[in-house]
């Protein structure tokens, strides 16, 4: 059974709205935590909570996925919302690593549309990246990323996944 185009468009809009709502929840949670605990503690609390959620998601998402960068990266990309259209990206693979450069993020779009200062958007992007840290480290990989900042420019998250044993601290 095929979904009519008008229903597809409605579902895509509802999905976009849900991600914008998530972005605004992050923004408001950070505001409230900062009021109660100050900026540094608020960021630390949210980072820990988002990493923890990433680990919870990883348990199901990567249950049968080997701890190989390409396998984990491909599995992650295979569940990207709206067939990957919500988070357009490019990916490259080498012997021990996979790099994913995300070109658009609905969370960042919502924060930018709210006319937040660039520094605030960068903080929120970094917090959102804490989820990815928990997700990919729980999959058994070494994870690093560069989240968006005005100075860096260029789309959204730049994610690097490496075999845990290939990373030297």
Secondary structure, DSSP 8 states (H G I E B T S, - for coil): ----HHHHHHHHHHHHHHHHHHHHHHHHHHHHHHHHH-HHHHHHHHHHHHHHHHHHHHHHHTTT--S-HHHHHHHHHHT-GGGGTTT-EEEEE-SSEEEEEE---HHHHHHHHTT--HHHHHHHHHHHHHHHHHHHHHTTEEEEEE---TTT-SSS-EEEEEEGGG---
